[in-house]
Amino acid sequence: MTDSRIKELANIAVRISYDPRLTPYKVHDDYYRIEAIDELEKYKANSSIVEEIFFVLQGRSLYLFSEGL
């Protein structure tokens, strides 16, 4: 069970890293930031174990998050 959960988290991390809606350029734009938060909500909703998602750009002061239900 634990191995499958870890694989699920790794899969989510890979999908987020390749998601064009979550690029540094897009999330710094006010319009696209809303789209990025909506996209994070989708990742959270599709996971059975994720309650919160935090998106942090290293070296920048931007934090996107997906709030709990």
C-alpha positions as CSV (number, residue, x, y, z in Angstrom):
1,M,0.0,0.0,0.0
2,T,2.8,2.4,0.9
3,D,4.7,1.7,-2.3
4,S,1.6,2.5,-4.4
5,R,1.1,5.8,-2.5
6,I,4.7,6.8,-3.1
7,K,4.4,6.0,-6.8
8,E,1.2,8.1,-6.9
9,L,3.0,11.1,-5.4
10,A,5.9,10.7,-7.7
11,N,3.5,10.6,-10.7
12,I,1.8,13.8,-9.5
13,A,5.2,15.5,-9.1
14,V,6.2,14.5,-12.6
15,R,3.0,15.7,-14.1
16,I,3.2,19.0,-12.3
17,S,6.8,19.6,-13.4
18,Y,5.8,19.2,-17.1
19,D,2.5,21.1,-16.9
20,P,2.7,24.1,-19.2
21,R,0.1,25.9,-17.0
22,L,2.5,25.8,-14.1
23,T,5.6,27.4,-15.6
24,P,7.4,30.3,-13.7
25,Y,6.4,32.7,-16.5
26,K,2.7,31.9,-16.2
27,V,2.4,31.8,-12.4
28,H,3.9,35.2,-12.1
29,D,1.2,36.7,-14.3
30,D,-1.9,37.7,-12.3
31,Y,-4.3,36.3,-14.9
32,Y,-2.5,33.0,-15.3
33,R,-1.9,32.6,-11.6
34,I,-5.7,31.9,-11.1
35,E,-5.4,29.3,-13.8
36,A,-2.4,27.7,-12.1
37,I,-4.3,27.5,-8.8
38,D,-7.2,25.9,-10.6
39,E,-4.8,23.4,-12.1
40,L,-3.4,22.5,-8.7
41,E,-6.9,21.9,-7.4
42,K,-7.4,19.3,-10.2
43,Y,-4.2,17.5,-9.1
44,K,-5.4,17.5,-5.5
45,A,-8.9,16.3,-6.5
46,N,-7.5,13.4,-8.5
47,S,-5.4,12.1,-5.6
48,S,-6.7,9.9,-2.8
49,I,-4.0,11.0,-0.4
50,V,-3.1,14.7,-1.2
51,E,-4.9,17.2,1.0
52,E,-2.7,20.3,0.2
53,I,-0.5,21.2,-2.7
54,F,2.1,23.9,-2.3
55,F,3.9,25.3,-5.4
56,V,7.1,27.1,-4.5
57,L,9.5,28.6,-7.1
58,Q,13.0,28.5,-5.7
59,G,14.6,31.9,-5.4
60,R,11.4,33.8,-5.8
61,S,8.7,34.9,-3.4
62,L,5.8,33.2,-5.1
63,Y,3.6,30.6,-3.3
64,L,0.6,29.0,-4.9
65,F,-1.5,26.6,-2.9
66,S,-4.5,24.4,-3.2
67,E,-6.7,24.9,-0.1
68,G,-8.3,22.1,1.7
69,L,-11.9,21.1,1.3
